[in-house]
Amino acid sequence: MSTVLQLDDFALEHFGQLAASFGSHHYGYVVTPNVDHVIRYWDDPSFRELYAGASFVLLDSRFLAGLLRAIKGQRFQACPGSDLTALLFHRIIAPDDKVVLIGGSAQQARELAQRRGLRALRHYDPPMGFVREPLAVEQCLQFIESESPFRFCLLAVGCPQQELLAHALKQRARARGLALCIGASINFLTGVEQRAPAWMTRLGMEWLHRLLQHPARLAGRYLVRGPRIFLLLPRITFKLRRPIAAPT
């Protein structure tokens, strides 16, 4: 058995320029595969469909980029979702831009709006386990669509919930703007979680920093599930997608 995963080879600054020019006349969404996502991609055909519908597939993990070089001799640039989210808030999002945040707490949303002077930040936090409740999913989708067009919709509800929402929005074809699956990025921006020191980031060791911060929550992911990547990488074909020009 072999599986193909196509990646867009964008550095952070380059993709930031694309995101800034995407516009709000079209809909598209961004997924950011890390080691855990690649394992899920191998295991779950339905998850592969969510990736197939994405406008951009950005390599989230410097650790995974290093493995691809070492094991497969392939070089892909990492464009971590946390760095991209920070770039959006610090350099791209203007005070009057419509930004929809799904996930995170109301306090985090207020902090982001106050720190960046955002006057059009809209926030919705779906209940825990909402993807198992069709009505809860529908309410979340309707909230996003009611705020369309937006410049950015930040989906911060974890994998695969955020990818499911992003894909559903594409299928319904009512929303306009760029949606990004950003995981825990809002926690880093608001100080709920501390990011790894720069030297650990450069070495692709952010996962170790997170594990040391939250051993009970993350040990299963990083120490039990994660090592499967060494067995799976030789069986996964990574291909470079042709870069897609951002609609304006």
Secondary structure, 3 states (H helix, E strand, C coil): CCEEEEEECCCHHHHHHHHHCCCCCCEEEEECCCHHHHHHHHHCHHHHHHHHCCCEEECCCHHHHHHHHHHHCCCCCCCCHHHHHHHHHHHHCCCCCCEEEECCCHHHHHHHHHHHCCCCEEEECCCCCHHHCHHHHHHHHHHHHHCCCCCEEEECCCCCHHHHHHHHHHHHCCCCEEEEECCCHHHHHCCCCCCCCHHHHHCCCHHHHHHHHCHHHHHHHHHHHHHHHHHHHHHEEEEECCCCCCCC
